[in-house]
Amino acid sequence: MKIYTKTGDKGTTALFGGTRVPKHHIRIDSYGTVDELNSHLGLIRDQDIQQHYKDILIIIQNHLFTVGAILATDPDKATLKNGKDRLNIPKISAEDIELLEKEIDSMNDALPPMTHFVLPGGHQTVSFCHIARCVCRRAERLASALNDLEPFQPESLTYLNRLSDYLFVLARKLSYELKAEEIQWIPKKES
């Protein structure tokens, strides 16, 4: 597989299915942001954290490749006239979303209740989780805008939404395990 093809030298790129679009197209921005998120998850996985979290992050990274493939597919070329999947693109399943929910619930059950918003930070690994959470929210916003223009599998949007929740709770759980200070945001009262 050759790394450079020179086909994008004039500012266009090909979607799954062969359609060429400008590199600034919202579809490219959507799956590019999912790719950026996936790289941030790799950074979290490279930290000194429990193997369980690393294993879950690998599963999530695989699911993000699925989301990226869905976003990178030209909807006009994805299905045949009889509604069958032409390109055999994988899908996000209800079970994929349920895995995130179970992980969120399990971590949350081990944490003290949250009474205030918390400021991102306290430990480098925790900060990586918060950065990934913000990138995930951006990916979700872009995917939502794309979905308004060209609808795609709805579970993909749900997955991104749940993933940002997972990353927030993972940040809190790692703060707890690393004994990092969790600073609450307390709005300044007017005098």
Legacy VTK file of the C-alpha trace (Angstrom):
# vtk DataFile Version 3.0
C-alpha trace
ASCII
DATASET POLYDATA
POINTS 191 float
0.000 0.000 0.000
1.582 3.252 -1.105
1.414 6.053 1.484
1.234 8.953 -0.938
-1.087 8.847 -3.933
-0.918 12.503 -5.024
-4.685 12.395 -5.671
-5.315 14.943 -2.929
-2.771 17.499 -4.056
-5.505 19.844 -5.291
-7.481 19.852 -2.044
-9.896 16.970 -2.603
-10.125 13.496 -1.122
-12.124 10.355 -1.841
-14.875 8.971 0.355
-15.649 5.252 0.639
-17.424 4.609 -2.613
-15.091 6.834 -4.624
-16.863 10.198 -4.536
-14.366 13.072 -4.340
-15.095 16.002 -2.034
-13.116 19.048 -0.849
-10.892 18.319 2.149
-12.764 21.022 4.077
-16.129 19.226 3.575
-18.014 18.674 6.840
-17.895 14.910 6.243
-14.067 15.043 6.209
-14.032 17.298 9.271
-16.351 14.831 11.048
-14.337 11.685 10.506
-11.056 13.596 10.865
-12.134 14.692 14.330
-13.060 11.102 15.201
-9.540 10.127 14.088
-8.093 12.888 16.299
-10.159 11.563 19.212
-8.863 8.055 18.568
-5.279 9.349 18.810
-6.046 10.993 22.153
-7.452 7.689 23.413
-4.188 6.037 22.403
-2.375 8.591 24.549
-4.599 7.754 27.535
-4.038 4.035 26.930
-0.267 4.636 27.020
-0.498 5.975 30.581
0.147 3.982 33.743
-3.487 2.965 34.310
-5.251 -0.313 35.115
-5.220 -2.935 32.367
-9.025 -3.001 32.427
-9.169 0.623 31.266
-6.608 -0.118 28.555
-8.674 -3.083 27.353
-11.851 -0.980 27.217
-10.000 1.808 25.396
-8.851 -0.661 22.721
-12.471 -1.736 22.219
-13.517 1.915 21.999
-10.732 2.690 19.525
-11.989 -0.131 17.303
-15.526 1.255 17.550
-14.229 4.701 16.583
-12.784 3.207 13.403
-16.300 1.924 12.707
-17.786 5.385 13.348
-15.120 6.898 11.105
-15.940 4.430 8.333
-19.637 5.286 8.604
-18.868 9.002 8.428
-16.435 8.506 5.531
-18.995 6.725 3.371
-20.858 8.468 0.577
-24.495 7.763 1.533
-25.529 7.588 -2.135
-23.056 4.782 -2.737
-23.449 2.967 0.581
-26.673 1.126 -0.191
-28.137 -0.644 -3.158
-31.617 0.185 -4.439
-33.048 -2.719 -2.439
-31.683 -1.166 0.784
-28.798 -3.619 1.224
-25.366 -2.391 2.303
-23.297 -2.115 -0.875
-19.916 -1.425 0.731
-20.309 -3.780 3.713
-19.554 -0.997 6.223
-19.696 -2.197 9.852
-22.265 -0.655 12.198
-22.346 0.490 15.820
-24.626 -1.819 17.790
-26.812 -1.318 20.836
-24.362 -3.616 22.660
-21.475 -1.258 21.849
-23.392 1.591 23.506
-24.412 -0.625 26.440
-20.748 -1.454 27.102
-20.024 2.252 27.618
-23.065 2.601 29.887
-22.045 -0.396 32.008
-18.517 0.974 32.347
-19.851 4.417 33.286
-22.174 2.929 35.916
-19.443 0.698 37.351
-16.962 3.569 37.721
-19.582 6.000 38.977
-20.724 3.579 41.698
-17.197 3.658 43.158
-17.018 7.472 43.270
-18.321 10.019 45.752
-21.392 11.827 44.404
-20.684 14.867 42.280
-22.016 18.064 43.833
-20.304 20.659 41.606
-18.681 20.911 38.206
-14.981 20.115 38.406
-12.102 21.957 36.790
-10.169 19.795 34.317
-6.748 18.823 35.625
-5.131 17.501 38.759
-2.953 14.907 37.053
-1.571 14.576 33.532
-3.536 11.388 32.818
-6.745 13.009 34.036
-6.058 16.019 31.825
-5.638 13.710 28.816
-9.114 12.312 29.569
-10.606 15.804 29.662
-8.940 16.765 26.392
-10.288 13.587 24.785
-13.745 14.380 26.192
-13.668 17.827 24.579
-12.497 16.407 21.238
-15.291 13.831 21.503
-17.858 16.591 22.012
-16.489 18.404 18.955
-16.714 15.172 16.938
-20.304 14.802 18.107
-21.178 18.383 17.100
-19.680 17.928 13.644
-21.325 14.533 13.162
-24.653 15.987 14.276
-24.337 18.789 11.705
-23.447 16.242 9.025
-26.394 14.079 10.043
-28.721 17.047 9.489
-27.444 17.269 5.895
-26.962 13.582 5.101
-28.373 11.194 7.726
-26.340 8.148 8.730
-26.666 5.349 11.283
-28.165 7.011 14.402
-26.319 4.709 16.818
-23.079 6.390 15.739
-24.259 9.712 17.181
-25.465 7.999 20.347
-22.087 6.301 20.677
-20.196 9.604 20.496
-22.547 11.145 23.046
-22.106 8.252 25.470
-18.353 8.175 24.890
-17.945 11.764 26.079
-19.800 10.776 29.271
-17.512 7.769 29.641
-14.415 9.955 29.299
-15.704 12.382 31.937
-16.351 9.577 34.420
-13.005 7.958 33.559
-11.316 11.282 34.383
-13.082 11.356 37.747
-12.263 7.694 38.452
-8.603 8.190 37.603
-8.520 11.323 39.794
-9.834 9.169 42.625
-7.389 6.310 42.011
-4.389 8.612 41.505
-5.357 10.653 44.568
-5.352 13.764 42.415
-7.045 16.865 43.702
-10.455 17.395 42.125
-11.079 21.137 42.233
-14.713 22.112 42.224
-15.943 25.042 40.213
-17.744 27.327 42.627
-19.139 30.401 40.924
-18.019 33.652 42.466
-20.902 35.378 44.164
-21.539 38.978 43.360
-20.942 41.313 46.281
LINES 1 192
191 0 1 2 3 4 5 6 7 8 9 10 11 12 13 14 15 16 17 18 19 20 21 22 23 24 25 26 27 28 29 30 31 32 33 34 35 36 37 38 39 40 41 42 43 44 45 46 47 48 49 50 51 52 53 54 55 56 57 58 59 60 61 62 63 64 65 66 67 68 69 70 71 72 73 74 75 76 77 78 79 80 81 82 83 84 85 86 87 88 89 90 91 92 93 94 95 96 97 98 99 100 101 102 103 104 105 106 107 108 109 110 111 112 113 114 115 116 117 118 119 120 121 122 123 124 125 126 127 128 129 130 131 132 133 134 135 136 137 138 139 140 141 142 143 144 145 146 147 148 149 150 151 152 153 154 155 156 157 158 159 160 161 162 163 164 165 166 167 168 169 170 171 172 173 174 175 176 177 178 179 180 181 182 183 184 185 186 187 188 189 190
